C-alpha cells in the first residue's frame, strides 16, 4: 500500500517540544490515530489506494518507520467509518459506521455550500473484538451518532448525537445504558474527550448567534452538513455542569486533548493563517491563557493525542506527503 520514505526533515526548527519525529503511514488519508491505554497500539481511520472509503485499522504504535504498512483492517469493510477508540482493557474496540444503511460509501458532501463537513445520519456507534469480529451496536438511535471516546477506567463513553434534533454531546455507560444529554445550546457541540481522571470533558463548539447565523446553521444541518468555520474549545464537568469557554479567537479550533500535566489542552487551529487554510497544534491553559504554538509546518497538523504516560504525541499531518492531499500519521517524543 505504501512505499516511499521521508527524504526531508520531519520536524521544523521551531518545534521544540517534538523530538525524534517519525512517520507512521506513508500514503492516503489517515486521521484520528489514538493510543491504546497501554500505549502499545494505535487505532485510526484510513482511505487510499484500494480503500476508497474510510476503514478502521490498528497496528503496533511504534512499528512502521520505513514505509511498510502493517495496519490491520478491523472494521466491517462496508459503508464509511470514523472516530475509533480502544477500550482500556484492550478487549473491545469502538468506532462509528454507516454499514447498517448499506455497503456502499456515502456520497461526498455538496461543496457548493463552501467548505462543509458531512453529518451522515446513518452513522451509529459499534463495538467489536480487537480483530473486528462480534460487531454490536451501542445505544442505536435514528440520526447521527459518532465521535465517541472512553474514560480511562473504561466505564463511561462520551459521544456526539443528533437524537434530539441538534448536534449535542451525551454520555452513556460502557454498555450503552443510561444515556444522558450534556449540552443544550443551538449549534454544533462535538469532538469530546475525557480528562485523565474522567471528571471533565473538553470539546469543540460552534455557536451561531444572530437569527441569520442560526437559520444558516439549521438549513445546512437539515441537509446533513455543517460549516466548521468558527469552532471554539470548551470545557465542562463530566455531568455537563460548569461549562466554560477556553479559546475565544474566532478561528476553527478542533481536536482538543489534555496535556499530561492535566492543566493544559493541546488542539488544532487555523488561528495563525489569515486565509484559514493551514492548521497547526497549540497548547493552552484551561482558563484560556498561555497560548503556545507547537507545530510550525506549512501544511496541516491536527488530531493530536498524548500517550498515557505523556512521553509521546501522535498526530496527523500533510507534511512530507508523497502526493498532494495525503495526510499521514506522525509520532514524536514529547519534550516538556
C-alpha positions in Angstrom: 0.0 0.0 0.0 2.9 2.4 0.8 6.4 2.5 -0.4 8.1 5.9 -0.2 10.3 7.1 2.6 10.8 10.6 4.0 13.6 12.4 2.2 13.2 15.6 4.1 13.4 16.5 7.8 10.1 15.7 9.5 10.3 18.4 12.2 10.5 22.2 11.9 13.3 24.0 13.8 10.6 25.8 15.9 9.0 22.6 17.1 10.9 22.4 20.3 8.5 20.0 22.0 8.8 17.4 19.3 11.9 15.1 19.4 12.6 12.0 17.3 9.7 12.6 14.9 8.9 9.6 12.9 6.4 8.9 10.1 4.0 6.1 10.8 2.0 6.0 7.5 3.1 7.0 4.0 0.1 7.1 1.7 -3.6 8.1 1.5 -5.7 9.9 4.0 -5.1 8.9 7.6 -6.6 10.6 10.7 -7.7 10.3 14.3 -4.9 7.9 15.4 -5.3 7.2 19.1 -3.2 5.2 21.6 -4.5 2.2 23.5 -4.4 2.6 27.2 -1.1 0.7 27.5 0.3 2.9 24.7 1.2 -0.2 22.6 -1.4 0.0 19.9 -2.8 2.7 17.6 -6.3 2.7 16.1 -7.1 5.1 13.3 -9.1 5.6 10.1 -7.6 5.2 6.6 -8.6 5.5 3.0 -6.3 5.4 0.0 -5.2 3.1 -2.8 -7.6 0.2 -2.9 -9.5 1.6 0.1 -11.9 4.2 -1.4 -14.0 4.6 1.8 -12.7 5.2 5.3 -12.0 2.0 7.2 -10.7 1.4 10.7 -7.2 0.0 11.2 -5.0 -1.0 14.2 -1.2 -1.5 14.4 1.6 -1.5 16.9 2.3 2.0 18.0 6.0 2.0 17.0 6.1 -0.4 14.1 6.3 1.4 10.7 9.1 3.9 10.1 10.3 2.8 6.7 7.2 2.9 4.5 5.9 -0.6 5.3 2.2 -0.6 6.0 1.4 -3.0 8.8 -2.1 -1.8 9.7 -4.8 -4.4 10.1 -8.3 -3.5 9.0 -10.7 -4.2 11.9 -14.0 -2.5 10.7 -16.6 -4.4 8.7 -15.5 -3.4 5.2 -18.9 -1.9 4.4 -20.0 1.7 4.5 -17.9 4.6 5.9 -16.3 4.6 9.3 -14.9 7.2 11.7 -13.9 8.0 15.3 -12.4 4.8 16.6 -11.1 4.0 20.1 -9.8 1.1 22.1 -11.4 0.2 25.4 -8.8 0.4 28.2 -8.9 -3.3 28.9 -8.0 -4.0 25.3 -10.9 -6.5 24.9 -13.1 -4.3 22.6 -12.8 -1.5 20.1 -15.2 1.3 19.4 -16.0 3.0 16.1 -18.8 4.6 14.1 -20.0 3.2 10.8 -22.7 3.6 8.2 -22.6 -0.1 7.3 -26.1 -0.9 8.5 -27.5 1.5 5.9 -25.8 -0.3 3.1 -22.4 -1.5 1.9 -21.7 1.5 -0.4 -19.7 4.5 0.6 -22.0 7.5 1.3 -21.8 10.4 -1.1 -19.4 13.2 -0.5 -20.9 16.4 0.8 -22.1 19.2 -1.6 -19.2 21.7 -1.6 -21.3 24.2 -3.5 -22.1 25.4 0.1 -18.4 26.1 0.7 -16.2 24.0 3.0 -18.6 21.8 4.9 -18.4 18.6 6.9 -21.0 15.8 6.3 -23.1 14.7 9.1 -24.2 11.3 7.9 -27.5 10.2 9.6 -26.5 6.6 9.0 -23.6 6.7 11.5 -24.1 4.6 14.5 -21.6 3.6 17.2 -20.4 0.0 17.3 -18.1 -2.1 19.5 -16.2 -5.2 18.3 -13.5 -7.5 19.4 -10.0 -6.2 18.6 -9.7 -8.2 15.4 -13.1 -6.8 14.2 -15.5 -9.7 14.8 -18.6 -9.7 17.1 -19.8 -6.2 15.9 -22.5 -4.9 18.1 -24.4 -1.6 18.0 -24.1 0.7 21.1 -27.2 2.8 22.1 -28.5 2.8 18.5 -30.9 5.6 17.6 -32.0 7.2 14.3 -29.7 10.0 13.2 -26.0 10.7 13.6 -24.1 9.0 16.4 -20.3 9.3 16.4 -17.2 10.9 17.9 -17.2 8.5 20.9 -14.3 8.2 23.4 -13.9 6.2 26.6 -12.8 7.1 30.1 -9.5 5.6 31.3 -11.4 3.4 33.7 -13.4 2.1 30.8 -16.8 2.7 32.5 -18.1 5.8 30.6 -18.4 6.9 27.0 -18.9 10.4 25.7 -20.2 11.0 22.2 -22.0 13.3 19.7 -25.5 12.6 18.6 -28.4 14.2 16.6 -31.0 12.1 18.5 -32.7 15.2 19.9 -32.6 17.2 16.6 -29.3 19.1 17.1 -25.7 18.1 17.4 -25.2 17.6 21.1 -22.8 15.8 23.5 -24.0 12.8 25.5 -22.6 10.3 27.9 -23.5 6.7 28.5 -22.3 3.7 30.4 -19.8 1.4 28.5 -22.7 -1.0 27.9 -24.8 1.7 26.2 -27.2 2.3 29.1 -28.0 5.5 31.0 -27.7 7.9 28.0 -27.5 11.4 29.3 -27.6 14.7 27.3 -25.0 17.3 28.5 -25.3 20.2 26.0 -28.5 22.1 25.1 -27.4 25.2 23.1 -28.2 25.7 19.5 -25.2 24.8 17.4 -22.6 22.0 17.0 -21.1 20.6 20.2 -18.8 17.6 19.4 -15.4 16.0 19.3 -15.4 15.4 23.1 -12.5 13.8 25.1 -12.4 12.9 28.8 -9.8 14.3 31.2 -7.5 11.6 32.6 -9.5 11.4 35.8 -12.8 11.3 34.0 -14.1 14.4 35.8 -14.1 16.8 32.9 -14.8 16.8 29.2 -13.1 19.0 26.6 -14.9 19.6 23.3 -15.4 21.9 20.3 -18.4 24.1 19.8 -19.9 26.3 17.1 -22.5 28.7 18.5 -24.4 30.7 15.8 -25.5 33.9 17.4 -27.7 36.0 15.1 -31.0 34.9 13.6 -29.3 34.7 10.2 -26.4 32.6 11.6 -28.9 30.2 13.3 -31.0 29.9 10.2 -27.9 29.2 8.0 -26.7 26.5 10.5 -30.1 24.8 10.7 -30.6 24.9 7.0 -27.3 23.2 6.4 -27.8 20.7 9.2 -31.2 19.7 7.5 -29.1 18.8 4.5 -26.7 16.8 6.7 -23.9 19.4 6.6 -22.2 21.8 9.0 -19.8 24.6 8.1 -16.9 24.5 10.6 -15.5 27.9 10.1 -15.7 29.1 13.7 -15.2 26.4 16.3 -14.1 27.2 19.9 -12.7 24.9 22.5 -14.9 24.5 25.6 -14.7 22.6 28.9 -17.4 21.2 31.2 -17.6 18.9 34.2 -18.5 15.3 33.5 -22.1 15.9 34.4 -22.5 18.8 32.0 -22.2 21.5 34.6 -19.7 24.4 34.8 -19.3 25.0 31.1 -16.6 27.5 30.3 -15.1 28.7 27.0 -11.3 28.1 26.6 -10.5 29.7 23.2 -12.0 33.0 22.0 -10.2 33.6 18.8 -12.9 33.3 16.1 -10.9 30.7 14.3 -11.6 27.0 13.6 -10.3 25.2 16.7 -10.8 21.4 17.0 -9.3 18.1 18.2 -8.7 19.1 21.8 -6.9 16.6 24.1 -5.4 17.1 27.6 -1.7 17.6 28.1 -0.1 15.2 30.6 0.0 17.8 33.3 -3.8 17.8 33.4 -3.8 21.6 33.3 -3.3 22.4 29.6 -5.0 21.3 26.4 -3.5 20.6 23.0 -5.6 21.3 20.0 -5.5 22.2 16.3 -6.3 25.7 15.0 -6.0 27.8 11.9 -5.7 31.0 14.0 -2.3 31.9 12.5 -3.4 31.7 8.9 -5.4 34.7 7.7 -6.8 32.6 4.9 -7.8 29.9 7.4 -6.3 27.1 5.3 -3.4 25.9 7.4 -3.8 24.3 10.8 -1.2 23.8 13.5 -1.2 22.4 17.0 -1.3 24.7 20.1 -1.2 24.4 23.8 -3.4 26.5 26.1 -4.2 26.6 29.8 -7.7 25.6 30.8 -8.5 29.2 31.6 -7.6 30.3 28.1 -4.3 31.9 29.0 -0.8 30.9 27.9 -1.4 30.0 24.2 1.7 28.3 22.8 2.2 27.1 19.2 3.6 23.6 19.0 3.8 22.8 15.3 5.1 25.1 12.5 4.7 23.1 9.4 3.3 25.0 6.4 1.0 22.0 6.0 -2.0 20.7 8.0 -1.4 19.4 11.5 -4.3 18.1 13.6 -5.9 15.3 15.7 -3.2 15.3 18.5 -3.2 12.8 21.3 -0.7 12.1 24.1 0.2 8.6 25.2 -1.0 7.6 28.7 2.5 8.1 30.1 2.7 11.5 28.4 6.0 10.7 26.7 4.8 10.6 23.1 2.5 12.6 20.9 0.7 11.2 17.9 -1.0 13.4 15.3 -2.0 13.7 11.6 -0.1 15.9 9.2 0.2 16.7 5.5 4.0 17.2 6.0 6.3 15.0 3.8 3.3 13.8 1.7 4.1 11.5 -1.2 1.4 13.4 -3.2 -0.8 16.4 -2.6 -3.7 15.7 -0.3 -2.1 12.8 1.5 -2.5 13.0 5.3 -0.3 10.7 7.4 0.2 9.7 11.0 3.3 11.0 12.8 4.7 10.4 16.3 7.2 12.2 18.4 8.8 12.0 21.8 7.4 14.9 23.9 10.0 17.3 25.2 8.5 19.2 28.2 
